[in-house]
Amino acid sequence: MKEIGGLIRQYQNNTTKALINVLENSSFETQKHIIESISGIEIPKNIEKINYILQSSSFSKERINDLSNKSILAISPHGEVKDIKVKYITKSTPDAWIWSSKFVILFENKTNGELNKAQLKQHEKLLGGKCKLIVKSWIDDIYPNIKSIQPKLDNEKDRFLLLEFKKYLEVIGLSGFEGFEKEDFMRRYCNDDEKEEFEYLKPAFPTFGYN
């Protein structure tokens, strides 16, 4: 059981790190675009830099207290928040912080199971008790947004980074099932002995919505 729990935490940490790496290595405009798309938070126009930090209990209590725009972005596979019975939680360590001179977003990520209401309450205390809670689903909200904005980005490097993150979500099962693509069948019939069978099946692809 410990091994399974460790693997779940590893997926969770890797997914958080992958998202933050995409943001840190993207152009400033793309950073804002991604954050706004996945959180629904409007980034102020007069900021010059967005900062990121992984797995820290706080980046600066004094700085947090000075900010009026505070949010918790909590994401799980299906966006569910439950009262999960655990030992009394007296402190919390968010998966990541995203902040600037005008706002702060505390990021809590679950790649398996549900969000814990008690944990989110502790996160609220880190923000002084006054914040906006935004709950999203990887499968229903985040992945579709990533898929939609990725091909529209102007910067080629940014498109590549977001495409790789999109593929990563698909590999770990956080994209949901969106149907088969023609390439899935082409891989099955890739050798010379099976090409004839593939040519026979190809006319049927439009029936299933494949081009």
Phi and psi in degrees as GROMACS dihedral restraints (atoms count N, CA, C in turn):
[ dihedral_restraints ]
;  ai    aj    ak    al  type     phi  dphi    fc
    3     4     5     6     1   -62.7    20    10
    4     5     6     7     1   -37.8    20    10
    6     7     8     9     1   -64.1    20    10
    7     8     9    10     1   -41.1    20    10
    9    10    11    12     1   -65.0    20    10
   10    11    12    13     1   -43.8    20    10
   12    13    14    15     1   -62.3    20    10
   13    14    15    16     1   -38.7    20    10
   15    16    17    18     1   -65.7    20    10
   16    17    18    19     1   -37.2    20    10
   18    19    20    21     1   -67.5    20    10
   19    20    21    22     1   -40.2    20    10
   21    22    23    24     1   -61.8    20    10
   22    23    24    25     1   -44.8    20    10
   24    25    26    27     1   -63.2    20    10
   25    26    27    28     1   -35.9    20    10
   27    28    29    30     1   -65.4    20    10
   28    29    30    31     1   -44.7    20    10
   30    31    32    33     1   -59.9    20    10
   31    32    33    34     1   -43.2    20    10
   33    34    35    36     1   -62.0    20    10
   34    35    36    37     1   -48.8    20    10
   36    37    38    39     1   -65.0    20    10
   37    38    39    40     1   -40.8    20    10
   39    40    41    42     1   -64.6    20    10
   40    41    42    43     1   -38.5    20    10
   42    43    44    45     1   -67.8    20    10
   43    44    45    46     1   -42.5    20    10
   45    46    47    48     1   -61.3    20    10
   46    47    48    49     1   -47.2    20    10
   48    49    50    51     1   -62.7    20    10
   49    50    51    52     1   -39.4    20    10
   51    52    53    54     1   -62.4    20    10
   52    53    54    55     1   -43.9    20    10
   54    55    56    57     1   -64.8    20    10
   55    56    57    58     1   -45.3    20    10
   57    58    59    60     1   -65.5    20    10
   58    59    60    61     1   -37.3    20    10
   60    61    62    63     1   -63.0    20    10
   61    62    63    64     1   -40.3    20    10
   63    64    65    66     1   -60.1    20    10
   64    65    66    67     1   -46.8    20    10
   66    67    68    69     1   -63.6    20    10
   67    68    69    70     1   -47.5    20    10
   69    70    71    72     1   -62.7    20    10
   70    71    72    73     1   -31.8    20    10
   72    73    74    75     1   -99.8    20    10
   73    74    75    76     1     5.9    20    10
   75    76    77    78     1   -96.9    20    10
   76    77    78    79     1   163.8    20    10
   78    79    80    81     1   -63.8    20    10
   79    80    81    82     1   158.8    20    10
   81    82    83    84     1   -59.4    20    10
   82    83    84    85     1   -42.2    20    10
   84    85    86    87     1   -64.4    20    10
   85    86    87    88     1   -38.0    20    10
   87    88    89    90     1   -68.4    20    10
   88    89    90    91     1   -39.3    20    10
   90    91    92    93     1   -54.1    20    10
   91    92    93    94     1   -50.7    20    10
   93    94    95    96     1   -61.6    20    10
   94    95    96    97     1   -42.0    20    10
   96    97    98    99     1   -62.8    20    10
   97    98    99   100     1   -44.9    20    10
   99   100   101   102     1   -65.0    20    10
  100   101   102   103     1   -47.5    20    10
  102   103   104   105     1   -60.9    20    10
  103   104   105   106     1   -45.1    20    10
  105   106   107   108     1   -63.6    20    10
  106   107   108   109     1   -38.9    20    10
  108   109   110   111     1   -68.3    20    10
  109   110   111   112     1   -41.8    20    10
  111   112   113   114     1   -87.3    20    10
  112   113   114   115     1   -18.1    20    10
  114   115   116   117     1  -111.2    20    10
  115   116   117   118     1   -24.6    20    10
  117   118   119   120     1    79.8    20    10
  118   119   120   121     1     4.7    20    10
  120   121   122   123     1   -88.1    20    10
  121   122   123   124     1   131.3    20    10
  123   124   125   126     1   -83.9    20    10
  124   125   126   127     1   120.3    20    10
  126   127   128   129     1   -78.4    20    10
  127   128   129   130     1   127.7    20    10
  129   130   131   132     1   -54.9    20    10
  130   131   132   133     1   143.4    20    10
  132   133   134   135     1   -75.9    20    10
  133   134   135   136     1   -21.0    20    10
  135   136   137   138     1   -97.0    20    10
  136   137   138   139     1    15.9    20    10
  138   139   140   141     1   -90.1    20    10
  139   140   141   142     1   153.5    20    10
  141   142   143   144     1  -113.1    20    10
  142   143   144   145     1   -16.2    20    10
  144   145   146   147     1  -153.1    20    10
  145   146   147   148     1   144.5    20    10
  147   148   149   150     1  -116.5    20    10
  148   149   150   151     1   133.3    20    10
  150   151   152   153     1  -107.9    20    10
  151   152   153   154     1   153.5    20    10
  153   154   155   156     1  -138.5    20    10
  154   155   156   157     1   144.4    20    10
  156   157   158   159     1  -150.1    20    10
  157   158   159   160     1   141.0    20    10
  159   160   161   162     1   -99.7    20    10
  160   161   162   163     1   139.7    20    10
  162   163   164   165     1    43.8    20    10
  163   164   165   166     1    65.9    20    10
  165   166   167   168     1  -132.7    20    10
  166   167   168   169     1   142.3    20    10
  168   169   170   171     1   -68.6    20    10
  169   170   171   172     1   -25.8    20    10
  171   172   173   174     1  -169.6    20    10
  172   173   174   175     1   149.4    20    10
  174   175   176   177     1   -98.1    20    10
  175   176   177   178     1   -26.6    20    10
  177   178   179   180     1  -177.7    20    10
  178   179   180   181     1   106.1    20    10
  180   181   182   183     1   -61.1    20    10
  181   182   183   184     1   -39.9    20    10
  183   184   185   186     1   -64.0    20    10
  184   185   186   187     1   -43.0    20    10
  186   187   188   189     1   -66.1    20    10
  187   188   189   190     1   -40.4    20    10
  189   190   191   192     1   -60.5    20    10
  190   191   192   193     1   -43.6    20    10
  192   193   194   195     1   -62.6    20    10
  193   194   195   196     1   -27.2    20    10
  195   196   197   198     1   -80.8    20    10
  196   197   198   199     1   -13.1    20    10
  198   199   200   201     1   -91.2    20    10
  199   200   201   202     1   138.5    20    10
  201   202   203   204     1   -98.7    20    10
  202   203   204   205     1   -22.2    20    10
  204   205   206   207     1   -98.7    20    10
  205   206   207   208     1    93.1    20    10
  207   208   209   210     1  -122.8    20    10
  208   209   210   211     1   133.4    20    10
  210   211   212   213     1  -140.7    20    10
  211   212   213   214     1   153.2    20    10
  213   214   215   216     1  -111.7    20    10
  214   215   216   217     1   121.3    20    10
  216   217   218   219     1  -102.8    20    10
  217   218   219   220     1   108.6    20    10
  219   220   221   222     1  -113.3    20    10
  220   221   222   223     1   122.6    20    10
  222   223   224   225     1  -125.2    20    10
  223   224   225   226     1   135.1    20    10
  225   226   227   228     1  -138.5    20    10
  226   227   228   229     1   171.0    20    10
  228   229   230   231     1   -51.0    20    10
  229   230   231   232     1   -44.3    20    10
  231   232   233   234     1  -119.9    20    10
  232   233   234   235     1    12.1    20    10
  234   235   236   237     1    68.8    20    10
  235   236   237   238     1    31.8    20    10
  237   238   239   240     1   -97.5    20    10
  238   239   240   241     1   138.1    20    10
  240   241   242   243     1  -118.8    20    10
  241   242   243   244     1   126.5    20    10
  243   244   245   246     1  -133.2    20    10
  244   245   246   247     1   157.9    20    10
  246   247   248   249     1   -82.1    20    10
  247   248   249   250     1    95.7    20    10
  249   250   251   252     1   -94.8    20    10
  250   251   252   253     1   125.2    20    10
  252   253   254   255     1   -74.4    20    10
  253   254   255   256     1   111.3    20    10
  255   256   257   258     1  -137.3    20    10
  256   257   258   259     1   172.3    20    10
  258   259   260   261     1   -61.4    20    10
  259   260   261   262     1   152.0    20    10
  261   262   263   264     1   -53.8    20    10
  262   263   264   265     1   125.7    20    10
  264   265   266   267     1   -91.3    20    10
  265   266   267   268     1   118.9    20    10
  267   268   269   270     1  -105.4    20    10
  268   269   270   271     1   -14.9    20    10
  270   271   272   273     1  -151.0    20    10
  271   272   273   274     1   164.6    20    10
  273   274   275   276     1  -142.9    20    10
  274   275   276   277     1   150.2    20    10
  276   277   278   279     1  -124.1    20    10
  277   278   279   280     1   105.6    20    10
  279   280   281   282     1   -60.6    20    10
  280   281   282   283     1   156.2    20    10
  282   283   284   285     1   -70.1    20    10
  283   284   285   286     1   -30.2    20    10
  285   286   287   288     1  -165.3    20    10
  286   287   288   289     1   160.7    20    10
  288   289   290   291     1  -122.6    20    10
  289   290   291   292     1   140.0    20    10
  291   292   293   294     1  -126.8    20    10
  292   293   294   295     1   122.2    20    10
  294   295   296   297     1  -153.5    20    10
  295   296   297   298     1   162.3    20    10
  297   298   299   300     1  -144.5    20    10
  298   299   300   301     1  -166.1    20    10
  300   301   302   303     1   -72.8    20    10
  301   302   303   304     1   -10.9    20    10
  303   304   305   306     1  -117.8    20    10
  304   305   306   307     1   -17.6    20    10
  306   307   308   309     1  -152.0    20    10
  307   308   309   310     1   164.7    20    10
  309   310   311   312     1  -143.0    20    10
  310   311   312   313     1   136.4    20    10
  312   313   314   315     1  -122.3    20    10
  313   314   315   316     1   120.3    20    10
  315   316   317   318     1   -91.1    20    10
  316   317   318   319     1   124.9    20    10
  318   319   320   321     1  -106.9    20    10
  319   320   321   322     1   122.4    20    10
  321   322   323   324     1  -119.3    20    10
  322   323   324   325     1   125.6    20    10
  324   325   326   327     1  -122.6    20    10
  325   326   327   328     1   133.8    20    10
  327   328   329   330     1  -128.8    20    10
  328   329   330   331     1   123.3    20    10
  330   331   332   333     1   -99.9    20    10
  331   332   333   334     1    -2.5    20    10
  333   334   335   336     1  -148.0    20    10
  334   335   336   337     1   132.6    20    10
  336   337   338   339     1    81.3    20    10
  337   338   339   340     1  -155.0    20    10
  339   340   341   342     1  -114.5    20    10
  340   341   342   343     1   164.3    20    10
  342   343   344   345     1   -74.9    20    10
  343   344   345   346     1   147.3    20    10
  345   346   347   348     1   -99.7    20    10
  346   347   348   349     1   118.6    20    10
  348   349   350   351     1   -58.8    20    10
  349   350   351   352     1   -40.4    20    10
  351   352   353   354     1   -63.6    20    10
  352   353   354   355     1   -39.2    20    10
  354   355   356   357     1   -65.9    20    10
  355   356   357   358     1   -41.4    20    10
  357   358   359   360     1   -65.0    20    10
  358   359   360   361     1   -34.4    20    10
  360   361   362   363     1   -63.6    20    10
  361   362   363   364     1   -39.8    20    10
  363   364   365   366     1   -66.7    20    10
  364   365   366   367     1   -36.4    20    10
  366   367   368   369     1   -61.6    20    10
  367   368   369   370     1   -39.1    20    10
  369   370   371   372     1   -58.1    20    10
  370   371   372   373     1   -38.2    20    10
  372   373   374   375     1   -63.3    20    10
  373   374   375   376     1   -33.9    20    10
  375   376   377   378     1   -64.1    20    10
  376   377   378   379     1   -26.0    20    10
  378   379   380   381     1   -98.7    20    10
  379   380   381   382     1    12.7    20    10
  381   382   383   384     1    84.0    20    10
  382   383   384   385     1     9.6    20    10
  384   385   386   387     1    83.7    20    10
  385   386   387   388     1    -7.2    20    10
  387   388   389   390     1  -120.2    20    10
  388   389   390   391     1   103.3    20    10
  390   391   392   393     1  -161.3    20    10
  391   392   393   394     1   168.8    20    10
  393   394   395   396     1  -101.6    20    10
  394   395   396   397     1   129.2    20    10
  396   397   398   399     1   -96.6    20    10
  397   398   399   400     1   122.1    20    10
  399   400   401   402     1  -117.4    20    10
  400   401   402   403     1   115.4    20    10
  402   403   404   405     1  -107.8    20    10
  403   404   405   406     1   127.9    20    10
  405   406   407   408     1  -131.1    20    10
  406   407   408   409     1   160.2    20    10
  408   409   410   411     1  -106.8    20    10
  409   410   411   412     1   131.9    20    10
  411   412   413   414     1   -58.4    20    10
  412   413   414   415     1   -45.5    20    10
  414   415   416   417     1   -75.3    20    10
  415   416   417   418     1   -44.0    20    10
  417   418   419   420     1   -91.8    20    10
  418   419   420   421     1   -23.9    20    10
  420   421   422   423     1  -116.0    20    10
  421   422   423   424     1   -58.6    20    10
  423   424   425   426     1   -69.6    20    10
  424   425   426   427     1   -51.6    20    10
  426   427   428   429     1   -58.6    20    10
  427   428   429   430     1   -48.5    20    10
  429   430   431   432     1   -58.7    20    10
  430   431   432   433     1   -36.3    20    10
  432   433   434   435     1   -66.2    20    10
  433   434   435   436     1   -45.3    20    10
  435   436   437   438     1   -59.8    20    10
  436   437   438   439     1   -45.7    20    10
  438   439   440   441     1   -61.8    20    10
  439   440   441   442     1   -36.5    20    10
  441   442   443   444     1   -74.1    20    10
  442   443   444   445     1   -44.3    20    10
  444   445   446   447     1   -84.7    20    10
  445   446   447   448     1   -22.6    20    10
  447   448   449   450     1   -55.9    20    10
  448   449   450   451     1   -51.5    20    10
  450   451   452   453     1   -71.7    20    10
  451   452   453   454     1   -11.8    20    10
  453   454   455   456     1   -92.4    20    10
  454   455   456   457     1    -7.7    20    10
  456   457   458   459     1   -68.0    20    10
  457   458   459   460     1   140.6    20    10
  459   460   461   462     1   -75.8    20    10
  460   461   462   463     1   -35.3    20    10
  462   463   464   465     1   -81.7    20    10
  463   464   465   466     1   124.9    20    10
  465   466   467   468     1   -62.7    20    10
  466   467   468   469     1   -41.3    20    10
  468   469   470   471     1   -64.0    20    10
  469   470   471   472     1   -41.2    20    10
  471   472   473   474     1   -63.5    20    10
  472   473   474   475     1   -40.9    20    10
  474   475   476   477     1   -60.5    20    10
  475   476   477   478     1   -42.7    20    10
  477   478   479   480     1   -64.1    20    10
  478   479   480   481     1   -45.9    20    10
  480   481   482   483     1   -60.9    20    10
  481   482   483   484     1   -44.4    20    10
  483   484   485   486     1   -71.6    20    10
  484   485   486   487     1   -32.2    20    10
  486   487   488   489     1   -63.6    20    10
  487   488   489   490     1   -42.5    20    10
  489   490   491   492     1   -65.1    20    10
  490   491   492   493     1   -37.3    20    10
  492   493   494   495     1   -67.2    20    10
  493   494   495   496     1   -39.7    20    10
  495   496   497   498     1   -59.8    20    10
  496   497   498   499     1   -44.7    20    10
  498   499   500   501     1   -63.6    20    10
  499   500   501   502     1   -37.9    20    10
  501   502   503   504     1   -61.6    20    10
  502   503   504   505     1   -44.8    20    10
  504   505   506   507     1   -60.9    20    10
  505   506   507   508     1   -36.1    20    10
  507   508   509   510     1   -66.4    20    10
  508   509   510   511     1   -41.8    20    10
  510   511   512   513     1   -63.9    20    10
  511   512   513   514     1   -39.7    20    10
  513   514   515   516     1   -92.1    20    10
  514   515   516   517     1     8.6    20    10
  516   517   518   519     1    81.5    20    10
  517   518   519   520     1    25.1    20    10
  519   520   521   522     1  -107.0    20    10
  520   521   522   523     1    22.9    20    10
  522   523   524   525     1  -111.7    20    10
  523   524   525   526     1   -15.1    20    10
  525   526   527   528     1    76.4    20    10
  526   527   528   529     1   166.5    20    10
  528   529   530   531     1   -91.2    20    10
  529   530   531   532     1   123.2    20    10
  531   532   533   534     1  -116.8    20    10
  532   533   534   535     1    19.2    20    10
  534   535   536   537     1    94.5    20    10
  535   536   537   538     1   166.2    20    10
  537   538   539   540     1   -82.9    20    10
  538   539   540   541     1   155.2    20    10
  540   541   542   543     1  -112.6    20    10
  541   542   543   544     1   159.7    20    10
  543   544   545   546     1   -56.8    20    10
  544   545   546   547     1   -35.5    20    10
  546   547   548   549     1   -62.2    20    10
  547   548   549   550     1   -28.9    20    10
  549   550   551   552     1   -61.7    20    10
  550   551   552   553     1   -36.7    20    10
  552   553   554   555     1   -80.2    20    10
  553   554   555   556     1   -33.0    20    10
  555   556   557   558     1   -63.2    20    10
  556   557   558   559     1   -35.4    20    10
  558   559   560   561     1   -63.8    20    10
  559   560   561   562     1   -33.5    20    10
  561   562   563   564     1   -68.4    20    10
  562   563   564   565     1   -35.3    20    10
  564   565   566   567     1  -112.9    20    10
  565   566   567   568     1    60.5    20    10
  567   568   569   570     1  -100.5    20    10
  568   569   570   571     1   -15.8    20    10
  570   571   572   573     1   -95.3    20    10
  571   572   573   574     1   166.6    20    10
  573   574   575   576     1   -61.3    20    10
  574   575   576   577     1   -35.1    20    10
  576   577   578   579     1   -66.5    20    10
  577   578   579   580     1   -23.8    20    10
  579   580   581   582     1  -108.9    20    10
  580   581   582   583     1     2.1    20    10
  582   583   584   585     1   -62.8    20    10
  583   584   585   586     1   -35.7    20    10
  585   586   587   588     1   -63.1    20    10
  586   587   588   589     1   -40.0    20    10
  588   589   590   591     1   -66.5    20    10
  589   590   591   592     1   -37.9    20    10
  591   592   593   594     1   -63.8    20    10
  592   593   594   595     1   -43.6    20    10
  594   595   596   597     1   -62.3    20    10
  595   596   597   598     1   -32.6    20    10
  597   598   599   600     1   -68.3    20    10
  598   599   600   601     1   -38.4    20    10
  600   601   602   603     1   -80.2    20    10
  601   602   603   604     1   -25.0    20    10
  603   604   605   606     1   -54.2    20    10
  604   605   606   607     1   -41.4    20    10
  606   607   608   609     1   -61.3    20    10
  607   608   609   610     1   -19.0    20    10
  609   610   611   612     1   -82.4    20    10
  610   611   612   613     1   -13.2    20    10
  612   613   614   615     1   -57.4    20    10
  613   614   615   616     1   -45.4    20    10
  615   616   617   618     1   -57.4    20    10
  616   617   618   619     1   -28.8    20    10
  618   619   620   621     1   -61.6    20    10
  619   620   621   622     1   -32.5    20    10
  621   622   623   624     1   -97.8    20    10
  622   623   624   625     1     6.6    20    10
  624   625   626   627     1    89.7    20    10
  625   626   627   628     1    12.0    20    10
  627   628   629   630     1   -96.0    20    10
  628   629   630   631     1   143.6    20    10
